[in-house]
Amino acid sequence: MSRYESSTPRSRELFHIAQRYLPGGVSYSIRYFEPYPFYVSRAAGQKLWDVDGNVYTDYWIGHGAKIMGHAYPPVIEAIRKQIEIGIHVGLPHEWEIKLAEQIQRMVPSVEKIRFTNSGTEANMYAVRLARAYTKRSSIIKFEGNWHGGYDALHIAVSPPYEKLYAGLTNGAVKDTVVLPYNNLEAVEKTVDKIELAGIIVEPVAGAGGMIPAEKEFLKGLRELCDKVGALLIFDEVITGFRLSSGGAQKIYSVTPDITTFGKIVGGGEFAVGAFGGRDEVMELLDQLKYRNYHERVFQGGTFSANMLMTSAGYTLLSELERRNEIYSYLDLLGEKLRRNIGEILEKHGLGYTTGIGSLVGVHFTPIKPKDVKTAQTMKDRERSRKYFRHLLENNIIALTNENPQFFISAAHTHEDMDRVIQVTEEYAKNVKK
Ligand SMILES: Cc1ncc(COP(=O)(O)O)c(C=O)c1O
């Protein structure tokens, strides 16, 4: 029995019980890993405690939502205060204005914004808005980019890219055109052959392995959208408020027409999404201008922009704006991890690292991947799984099982990075070639 198994009897038991009630025993399939996931009892800073009393250093960090780590005191304080006076009321309140204003200051391309309950929803509405604005139907998305489970975008996420996922119909994806990531030529050849409403892109392909877009690629997408009158949508669900206070668009100096957010925008503690952009585009949602249901783009939801989420989101974002030095700290830690793990894997002929800022991807591939397809099709799955397991045996939780990646938070320390580097070195030395 492995160290992990002998120290997690209660988690093993809970996983057996969970399988009676939850398909696969989990509420999101990526949360399963071998031999069974540990069950969390408490979270603080960069640490998680499980039900057996073990402590882990957490690089899963709420699917990347906890940029300041778990239970960040200003956010917890804001939540505590708000819980007493109003959580969800379903009518307008001041927090939604404050949060929208805060976002606009940090991400100036977002002149107006609407809040949703997930990143998936935000992308769904962004696509709808682009179609309504341009009065065209086609959307370009890229291989290996993940935009959530919305039918029209839930295609070509993992190989084989041509195959439809269970439950999707050809009809649902017929207006989605899939192209290779970081390949501008492919986009150039396509844009004027279709009725293009918009291009949606992850500025850094997150779930696909933390693979950054090349600057020329994003600049080129901007120019092509302008040329054909289509809208450029940046999915900044991961990168928003993480790569910089202004997200990826600030770092790349490329301005999208619509940006979608999730995770951090709700304080890192709540189900959230948001989409925003130029006033002239967003006004299609305006019930004062478009009284007719058939002209106006619908967006809404019972819990959208609830008081608790917006107060937490506002508190976190204003802290990030005020403490801008956090970003150089995150970059420093990310660079340290990326460089050192990369050197170890290359020295042992095992693989490479990718990423930018506080996003680190580990690839057991024969070449350094510049696009998601290479990362996904050339990886040694077994080595990826064993590396993830080796980290777990050392009380380090990365995400995910076959695609090891690290989200770093401001609660992580240099010592935490040193430990991952040391554990990686041990793994690399013991790999059987
Ligand atoms: C880039 C990106 N877009 C969209 C989503 C979907 O967001 P949600 O899980 O909130 O629906 C995710 C989720 O991880 C994501 O990483």
The ligand as a MOL file (V3000), in Angstrom:
LIG
                    3D

  0  0  0     0  0            999 V3000
M  V30 BEGIN CTAB
M  V30 COUNTS 16 16 0 0 0
M  V30 BEGIN ATOM
M  V30 1 C -10.5820 29.3510 -20.0870 0
M  V30 2 C -11.8410 28.8510 -19.4610 0
M  V30 3 N -13.0240 29.2450 -19.9700 0
M  V30 4 C -14.1820 28.8460 -19.4240 0
M  V30 5 C -14.2050 28.0140 -18.3440 0
M  V30 6 C -15.5130 27.5680 -17.7660 0
M  V30 7 O -15.7620 28.2300 -16.5810 0
M  V30 8 P -16.7580 27.5780 -15.4920 0
M  V30 9 O -16.0690 26.3540 -14.9900 0
M  V30 10 O -16.9090 28.6500 -14.4630 0
M  V30 11 O -18.0240 27.3060 -16.2120 0
M  V30 12 C -13.0080 27.5760 -17.7650 0
M  V30 13 C -13.0230 26.7000 -16.5820 0
M  V30 14 O -12.0360 26.2660 -16.0720 0
M  V30 15 C -11.7940 27.9950 -18.3490 0
M  V30 16 O -10.6200 27.5780 -17.8630 0
M  V30 END ATOM
M  V30 BEGIN BOND
M  V30 1 1 1 2
M  V30 2 1 2 3
M  V30 3 2 2 15
M  V30 4 2 3 4
M  V30 5 1 4 5
M  V30 6 1 5 6
M  V30 7 2 5 12
M  V30 8 1 6 7
M  V30 9 1 7 8
M  V30 10 2 8 9
M  V30 11 1 8 10
M  V30 12 1 8 11
M  V30 13 1 12 13
M  V30 14 1 12 15
M  V30 15 2 13 14
M  V30 16 1 15 16
M  V30 END BOND
M  V30 END CTAB
M  END
